[in-house]
């Protein structure tokens, strides 16, 4: 396929990634996380999404899967997004989001933001981001294939899927850097932290509900 066509597909991937459900999910998982954790969460979501696009594109080459099955991916991810939003709002209004600072090496201030009474490092959030990214990949795979087939005379190959996925990942990583900037420069006091989570929670409920209804 011509390089111009692949660049066009890459651009379609970028447009696809700007869906509010994708960005809302990434924000919910990575808000108020450390630099390392934010990047790991974003990459996990991107890999889960891209990998599922690859897998289902390959499966659909040989097996005709009813559309209602792939739609379950959107339904499940929407429900998860709503539940995440409700959870964030509950934590905000019950004042269970904590912010604590301590000093490293006698001069570097380090801030911990966490839920509940104790600060814990939990690696499960990376797996959750990967899983949600995969579920959204299932829901969006048919739309992706229809878009790609219009470019290449109804023939879709894995190279096209690769460039589409790279476009998606490009946006996810860029948005992860944006969230990281918010974490570093805005979430410096309890009021800002709770306000950010209240906004993220409300957006999650709204976006998830719009998908379902």
C-alpha positions as CSV (number, residue, x, y, z in Angstrom):
1,X,0.0,0.0,0.0
2,X,1.2,3.5,-0.8
3,X,2.9,5.5,2.0
4,X,0.3,8.3,1.7
5,X,-2.5,5.8,2.5
6,X,-0.7,4.5,5.6
7,X,-0.2,8.1,6.8
8,X,-4.0,8.6,6.3
9,X,-4.7,5.5,8.3
10,X,-2.4,6.8,11.0
11,X,-4.4,10.0,11.1
12,X,-7.6,8.1,11.4
13,X,-6.1,6.3,14.4
14,X,-5.4,9.7,16.0
15,X,-8.9,10.9,15.4
16,X,-10.3,7.6,16.9
17,X,-8.2,8.0,20.1
18,X,-9.7,11.4,20.8
19,X,-12.9,9.7,21.8
20,X,-14.0,11.0,25.2
21,X,-14.3,7.5,26.6
22,X,-10.7,6.7,25.9
23,X,-9.4,10.0,27.4
24,X,-11.7,9.8,30.4
25,X,-10.5,6.3,31.2
26,X,-6.8,7.3,31.0
27,X,-7.5,10.4,33.2
28,X,-9.3,8.3,35.8
29,X,-6.4,5.9,36.1
30,X,-3.5,8.3,35.9
31,X,-4.7,11.3,37.8
32,X,-2.5,12.2,40.8
33,X,-0.1,9.4,40.1
34,X,3.7,9.7,40.0
35,X,5.6,10.3,36.7
36,X,6.5,6.6,36.4
37,X,3.1,5.4,37.3
38,X,1.4,7.8,34.9
39,X,3.5,6.6,32.0
40,X,3.1,3.0,32.9
41,X,-0.7,3.3,33.1
42,X,-0.9,5.2,29.8
43,X,1.3,2.7,28.0
44,X,-0.7,-0.3,29.5
45,X,-3.9,1.2,28.2
46,X,-2.4,1.9,24.8
47,X,-0.9,-1.6,24.5
48,X,-4.2,-3.3,25.6
49,X,-6.2,-1.3,23.1
50,X,-3.7,-1.8,20.2
51,X,-3.2,-5.5,20.9
52,X,-7.0,-6.2,20.9
53,X,-7.3,-4.3,17.6
54,X,-4.6,-6.6,16.1
55,X,-6.2,-9.8,17.5
56,X,-9.7,-9.1,16.5
57,X,-8.7,-7.8,13.0
58,X,-6.9,-11.1,12.5
59,X,-9.9,-13.2,13.8
60,X,-12.4,-11.3,11.6
61,X,-10.3,-12.2,8.6
62,X,-11.5,-15.8,9.0
63,X,-14.5,-15.8,11.3
64,X,-17.7,-13.7,11.0
65,X,-18.5,-12.5,14.4
66,X,-22.0,-11.0,15.0
67,X,-21.9,-7.2,15.6
68,X,-23.7,-7.5,18.9
69,X,-20.8,-9.4,20.4
70,X,-18.3,-6.7,19.7
71,X,-20.8,-4.1,21.0
72,X,-20.5,-5.8,24.4
73,X,-17.0,-4.3,24.7
74,X,-18.4,-0.8,24.5
75,X,-21.2,-1.6,27.0
76,X,-18.8,-3.2,29.5
77,X,-16.2,-0.3,29.2
78,X,-19.1,2.2,29.6
79,X,-20.3,0.5,32.8
80,X,-16.7,0.4,34.2
81,X,-16.2,4.1,33.4
82,X,-19.5,5.0,35.2
83,X,-18.5,2.9,38.2
84,X,-15.1,4.5,38.3
85,X,-16.7,8.0,38.2
86,X,-19.1,7.2,41.0
87,X,-16.2,5.8,43.0
88,X,-14.2,9.0,42.5
89,X,-17.1,11.2,43.5
90,X,-17.8,9.1,46.6
91,X,-14.1,9.4,47.6
92,X,-14.2,13.2,47.1
93,X,-17.4,13.8,49.0
94,X,-16.5,11.5,51.9
95,X,-13.1,13.3,52.1
96,X,-11.1,10.1,51.7
97,X,-8.6,11.5,49.2
98,X,-5.4,12.3,51.2
99,X,-2.4,14.4,50.4
100,X,0.8,14.1,52.4
101,X,4.2,15.6,51.9
102,X,7.6,14.6,53.2
103,X,11.1,15.6,52.4
104,X,13.8,13.5,50.7
105,X,17.5,14.2,51.2
106,X,16.7,17.2,53.4
107,X,15.5,19.5,50.6
108,X,13.3,17.7,48.0
109,X,9.6,17.8,48.8
110,X,7.8,14.6,47.7
111,X,4.0,14.5,47.6
112,X,1.8,11.4,48.0
113,X,-1.8,11.5,47.0
114,X,-3.9,8.4,47.9
115,X,-7.3,7.1,48.7
116,X,-8.3,6.0,52.2
117,X,-6.4,6.2,55.5
118,X,-3.1,4.6,54.4
119,X,-0.8,5.2,51.5
120,X,-0.2,2.0,49.5
121,X,1.6,1.2,46.2
122,X,-0.7,-0.9,44.1
123,X,0.5,-2.4,40.8
124,X,-3.0,-3.7,40.0
125,X,-3.9,-0.4,38.5
126,X,-1.6,-1.1,35.5
127,X,-3.4,-4.4,34.9
128,X,-6.8,-2.7,35.1
129,X,-5.7,0.0,32.6
130,X,-4.6,-2.8,30.2
131,X,-7.9,-4.7,30.6
132,X,-10.0,-1.6,30.0
133,X,-8.0,-0.7,27.0
134,X,-8.5,-4.2,25.6
135,X,-12.3,-4.0,26.2
136,X,-12.5,-0.7,24.3
137,X,-10.5,-2.3,21.5
138,X,-13.1,-5.0,21.2
139,X,-15.9,-2.4,21.0
140,X,-14.2,-0.3,18.4
141,X,-12.7,-2.9,16.1
142,X,-15.6,-3.1,13.6
143,X,-15.6,0.7,13.2
144,X,-11.9,0.6,12.6
145,X,-12.2,-2.1,10.0
146,X,-15.0,-0.4,8.1
147,X,-12.9,2.8,8.0
148,X,-9.8,1.0,6.8
149,X,-11.6,-1.0,4.1
150,X,-12.9,2.2,2.5
151,X,-9.3,3.2,1.9
152,X,-8.0,0.0,0.4
153,X,-10.9,-1.4,-1.7
154,X,-12.5,-3.5,1.1
155,X,-9.2,-5.2,1.8
156,X,-7.7,-4.9,5.3
157,X,-4.2,-6.1,6.2
158,X,-2.3,-6.1,9.4
159,X,0.0,-3.3,8.2
160,X,-3.0,-1.0,8.0
161,X,-4.1,-2.1,11.5
162,X,-0.5,-1.4,12.8
163,X,-0.5,2.2,11.5
164,X,-4.0,2.7,12.9
165,X,-2.9,1.4,16.3
166,X,0.2,3.6,16.2
167,X,-2.0,6.7,15.7
168,X,-4.1,5.6,18.7
169,X,-1.0,5.1,20.9
170,X,0.5,8.4,19.8
171,X,-2.6,10.3,21.3
172,X,-2.7,8.1,24.4
173,X,0.9,8.8,25.3
174,X,0.5,12.5,24.5
175,X,-2.5,12.7,26.8
176,X,-0.6,10.8,29.5
177,X,2.1,13.6,29.4
178,X,-0.7,16.2,29.7
179,X,-2.1,14.4,32.8
180,X,1.5,14.2,34.2
181,X,1.8,18.0,33.9
182,X,-1.4,18.4,35.8
183,X,-0.2,16.0,38.5
184,X,3.1,17.9,38.9
185,X,2.0,21.5,38.8
186,X,-1.7,21.7,39.8
187,X,-2.3,18.9,42.3
188,X,-0.2,20.5,45.0
189,X,-2.9,21.0,47.7
190,X,-5.9,19.1,48.9
191,X,-8.4,21.5,47.4
192,X,-7.0,21.2,43.9
193,X,-6.8,17.4,44.2
194,X,-10.4,17.0,45.3
195,X,-11.5,19.4,42.6
196,X,-9.6,17.5,39.9
197,X,-11.1,14.1,41.0
198,X,-14.6,15.6,41.3
199,X,-14.3,16.8,37.7
200,X,-12.9,13.5,36.5
201,X,-15.6,11.6,38.3
202,X,-18.4,13.7,36.8
203,X,-16.9,13.5,33.3
204,X,-16.7,9.7,33.7
205,X,-20.4,9.4,34.7
206,X,-21.4,11.7,31.8
207,X,-19.3,10.0,29.2
208,X,-20.2,6.4,30.3
209,X,-23.9,7.3,30.4
210,X,-23.9,8.8,27.0
211,X,-22.4,5.6,25.6
212,X,-25.1,3.5,27.2
213,X,-28.1,5.7,26.4
